[in-house]
Amino acid sequence: PQEVFMRERKWGAPDEFDFMQTLAKLSGTDKISLQPGCSSWYPYIKLQPGVEFPQKYKINNFYEEQMKNKDFLGNPRFVATDFWKEIADEVASINASECVKFPLTYGSMYFLPCERKKLELHYIQNSTLPQNVDIQIKEKIIKLESLMIGVDLMLAIDHPSVESILKLPGFPKNFKELLYKHGCHVIPKSCHTDHWALTKCWFVTFSCMERELINNMNNHHKKCYKILKSLISSDITMSRKCMNLSSYTLKTAFLFHVYGENGCLYSRTLSACICDVLHYLSSNLHHIQMPCFFARDMNTWGNILETPWFQWKGETSSGELGYAFALCWIKLMHKFVNYLQNTISKHTPLSDKDTKTVLSRCDYFKKAVEVVMIYFVKNQLVYKIEKDPGSLESCTDDFFSNFIQKLKYHYNVDLSFVE
């Protein structure tokens, strides 16, 4: 099906970017040290003696006995919120000035109002493009009238000791050189544990290392990655982590497919590699555990799993029922992945009609999941699985079918095709 998928999913100029902004004031062994937090990958940050930082980002000493943690950074969400407030104010200032549009070689670009945690720009192409096709190919010029561009900005601190990372059992030692080349970072990402007024966890990220591995994939695997990303991943920006088939989940699965212990060493058909990645996703969803690529002892879906908290009318909202519906949410992802894998593996090559059906269902699934997630996160109805979630064995097909019907009745989304 690969040629049909590639034809139906036309990719043009890249329109999504990630950008990491390093906080130099706190980067360096003389600035901070990391202390044990909820796990090796969710540490506390302690300021070194003499390092000044605004008090509002540190632990509230009023609640601390004898001010023992007075030099620790507090809730990372405060830092992230103020960071985005500064970005929004700067964008508003630029838009209010005379230099609203930025001239580029073949067009112009301007900022959109920053209404969520994403920097958004609008590019408008002018009519003075070179008419010579050879020049267009050489300079990689893509004809388009306009393009919406999104930039995910992440505030980060350089990890003060990469040597300590090598001592952690979850880090794969065969990537030691890559670690020394790029280092890793600590970012304001919550562990979702309720620490109340006590010291808060931050998060260790290997995004720069992940980026190099993705960039170094051969063209075959890059095509596989693009196809699957267009089929299952959606751009959902929200303040909380809610379990879904995110682009990071897919990236992790691909890293294991290409660079894992049993990595794909040669380029087979696209459909074969796509099915292998889908099988890996399915297996991990069934066990509700997927190791992070550079932190093998941490679950990709978080220290604490979060799902929408379904509370149907006329039914009890006990923790047991909440857990049962949380499993249904995870099983929904599992069933969808299985649907894709079975369709691609058993019906190759797909007819044009079948391909359009698959693409339509993928787009519908992503939108339906987004609608449900946004509703529950907005209303703070999030169910937390803090202990070992077990597996999907306890979620029966009959109970899941009832869940699908309730989604259709309450939220007007029909996902029965995954059953």
N, C-alpha and C positions, 0 to 999 in steps of 0.2 A: 504493500500500500504506500510505500514511501514516496513514489513519484507523484501520486495523487495528492497526498497530504502536503507535499512541498508546493504543488501547484495551487491548492486551495488556500494554504496559509502563506500568503505573499509577505515577505519581510523587506522593509525598506530601510530607511535611515534609522539608526538606534535612537530611541526616545526615552530610555530609562537609564539613569546613572546613579552610582553610589559614590559618595565623597566623604572621606574621613577627615575631620578637623582635629588635629592634635593640640591638646592644652599644654603648652610649653611650660607654664608656670608650675605644673605638678609632674612633669616628666623628668625622671632621673632618680638615681638611687639616693641622692642627697635631698630629694623632695618628699618622697613617700616610701612607705614600706607596706607590704600586704600581710594581713593577719588572717588566721583561719576563720572562715565564715560558715555558711551552710554546707559548703563542699569546697574542694580544691579549686573549682571553677567559679565559685561565687564567694570571693574573699571580701574582707573588710579593708578599707583604706585608712591608714594612719599617717598623719603628717609628721615629717621629721622635725626635730627641734629647730625653731627659728623660722619655719616656713609660715608665712601669713596667708590666710584665705578667709573670705567673708564668713562671719559667724553663722549666718542664716543657712549655710550649706553644711554646717558641722552639727554634731549631736547636741540636742537640747539639754544643756547641763542641769536644768531644773529637775529633770526626772532621773538624773544619774546620781547614784550614791557616791559621795566624796569626789564627784567630777572625774572618776577614774577613766572615762572615755572621752574626755574633753577635746582630744586632738584627732578624733576619728571623724571622717566625713559621714554625713547623715543620709537622708533619703535621696537616692540618685534621681528620682523623678523631679525634685525641686530644681536640680541643675539643668536637666533636659528641658523642663518647662520654661525656665528663664532664658535658656539658649535659643529656643524657638521664638520667644517673645522678642528677643533682640533681632532675630532674622526678620520677623514680621514687621517690626518698626523700621528696619533698614530698607526693606522692600517698599513700604509705604512712603518713605522719604524719597527714594529714587523715583517712584511713580509720580510724586508731587513736584518733582523738579523738571527742568527743561529738557534734561537728557533722559527722556523716557525710553527711547529706542536706541539700541546699540547697533551701529552699522557693522555689517559683516561683508565678506567678499562677494557673496551672491544673494544677499538679502539683509534683513534686519531682525532683531529679537528684542522682546521686552518681557518684564516680569509680570506675572499675574498676582493679584492680592493673595497673600499667604494665609489661607484659611484653615490649613491643617498641617501636620508635621511632614510636609514635603514642599520643596522649592519647585515652583512651576513656572515655566517660561513658554512664550509663544513665538515661534520662528515663522517669518513670512519671506518667501523667496521672491526676488525681483525678476524682471523680464530680460535681464542682460546676461543670461547664461551663454557660455560658448556653444555655438551651433555645431562645431566639429565633434562628431561622436567619439573619435579617438581621444580627444582632450577630455571629454566627459569620463571615459573609461579610465584614463591615466590618473586623473585627479579624483576619481571615485565620486563623481557628482551624480546625485539622484534627483530627478525632476519631481518636484512637488510644489504645490501652491503654499501650503503652510504645514506646520508640525507642532504639536503640543509636546513639550519636554518636561519630564519629571526628574528631580534630583533628590535622592534620599541623603540627608546630611546626618552624620553621626559624630558627636563630640567624643573624643577619646583621650586616654592618657597612656603614654608608653609604659609597657610592663617593666618594672624596675629590675627584674632578674630573670632572664631567659634560662639561666643555669638551673633555677629552681623548677622550671617547667620540665626539664629533662629528667628530674628525679621522680616525677609523678607517674604512677603506674598506667594511667590512662593515655599518656602521650606515646604515639608510635615512634620509637627511637630511630627508625630508618629515615625520618624526615628531619634529623638533627641539623643538617646543613641548610635546609630551607628555613628552619627556625632562626638560625643565626643570620641568615641573609635578610629576612624581613622583620624579625622580632614578632611580638604579639602586643595586644593592647587591652586595656581595661576600660570598659564603657559603662555608662549609666543605664543598665538594664536590670530590672528587678528580678529577684528570685521568686517573688509572689508569696513568700512566707510572711505572715503577720508578725513583724518584729516590734510593732507598736513604737514606743519612743526610744527603743534601744538601737544599738549600732545596726546599720543597714548594709546588705550585701551589694556589691557591684559585680560585673561579669567579665571574664577573660574571653577575648575573641581572637580568632586566627584568620580574620577576613582577608588580610593581605596575602597570606600563604594560600588560602583557598582560591583567591583570584588568579594567582600564577598557575596553579594546577589546572584550573578551568581554561585559561588562555593557552596552555600548552597541549591541550587535547588535540588530536588530529581532526581533520575536517569531517571525517565520518562521524565521530562522536559529537562534534559540535552540531551537526545536522540533527542527530538523534535528540540532543539536548533541546534544540530549538523547537523541534516537533512536539516533544512531550511537554515542554513549558507552555506552548500555545494551547495544548489540549487540557492540561489539568491545573495549571497555576493561574491564580488571579491576583490582581493588585488590590489588596485589602489593607488599608491603613487605619489602625485603631489603637487606642491607648493601652489595651490589655492584650495579653497573649491568649488566643483561643485556638484550640487544636484544629488544624485544617491542613489541606494539601498545599502548603505554602511553597514559594519558589526556593526557600532555603531547604525544605524537606527534599525537594527534587534534586537540588544541587548536591546534598549529602549523599543521596542514593547514587548519583552519577560518579561522585568521587570514589565511592567504594567499587562501583562497576569498573572504572578505568584503572584506579591506583590501589585497590584493595589487594589482599593476599591472593585472591583468585581473580585478579583483574583481567580485563579483556585485552589481550596482547596483539590482536590482529583485527582488521576491519572486515567484519562479516556483512551480511545484509543489514540495512537499517532496522527492518522489522524484528530481526533476531535480537539485536541489542536493546531495542525498545521493550520487547517482551521480557528480557532478562531484568531490566530495571524495574518494570512493573511487577514482576514476580518478587523481587527484593522488597519493594514497597509493600506488597500484599502480605508477605511473611512478617514483616516488622509491625504492620498495623494489626495483624492478628494477635501478636504477642504484646502489643502496645508498648514496644520498646524499639528504638532505633538509635544506635550509638552515634554520637557526633564523630566526624572523621578524625579530628585531632584531639578529641577528648573521649576516648572509647568507653570510659566508665560513666558517661553522662548521657541522658536521654535527649535526643534531638528535640522532642516536644516539651522539654522543660523539666525543671526540678519538681514542679507540681503541675499535673495535667489540669487544664481548664477547658470546659465545654459549656455550651449554653445550658442553663438550668430550666428544663422543661417542667412547667407546673400546669397541667391540664385542669380545666374546670371540673369540679365534682370529684377530684381525686386527691388523695392525701399528698402532701409535699414532704413526706418523710425522707430521711437521708437514704434509705434503702431504695426507694423508688427513683430518687434523684440519680443514684449511681446506675440504676438499670437503664435510664434514659441517656445517661452520659455514655454508656457502652454502645447504645444504639447510634449515637452521633458518630462515634469512632467506626462502628460497623458500616455506617453509610459511606465513609471514605473507602473502607475496605472493599465493599461491594462495587463501588464505582471503578476502582482500580482493577478488580477482577473482570468487570464488564469490558473494560478496554483491552485487557490482556487477551481474554477469550475471543473477542471480536477480531483482533489483529492476527492472532496466531491460527485461528481455525478457518478464517475466511479470506486468506491471502491468495490472489490479490483481490482487494475490494473493488466492487463496481463503483462507478461514479455516484450512483444513487445511494448505495450503502455508505460511501464515504461522506456524502453530504448529511446523511442521517447521524453518523457518528459525530461529526463536527457540530451539528446543531445541538445534539444532546450534551456534548461537552460544554458548549457555551451556556446552555440552559442550567446545567448542574452548577457551574461556577457562579452564575448569577443568583441561583436559588440559595446556595450556601452563604453567599455574601449578604443577601437580604436577611436571612435568619440570624447570622452572626452579629450584624450591625444592630438589629433590634435588641438582642439580649445584652450585648455589651453596653449599649446606650442606656438601657434600663438597669444595669448592674445586676443582672440575673445570671451570674456565672457560677457554675458548679466546680468545685475543686476536688480532685482526687489526690490526696496527700500521701496515701500509703501505696503499697504495691498494688497496681491495678489488675493484676492477674492477666487474663487473656479474654478473647471474645467467645470462648467456649460456652460461657454461662448465658450469653445473649442468644436466645432461641430464635429460629426463623419466624415462628408465629408471633412472638413479641415484637420482633423487628418489623414485620408486615403491619402490625397495629400502629407502630411508630410512624411508618410511611403514610398511613391513612390519616393520622392526626396532623402530620405536617401539611398534608393537602387540605384538610378541613380548616385548620387554624391559620395557615400562612399562605394558602393558595399556591403551593408549589407541588407539582406532581413528579415525583422521582421514582415511580414504580418500575421504570425500565431497568433499574439496577438490581431488582430482586431476581 
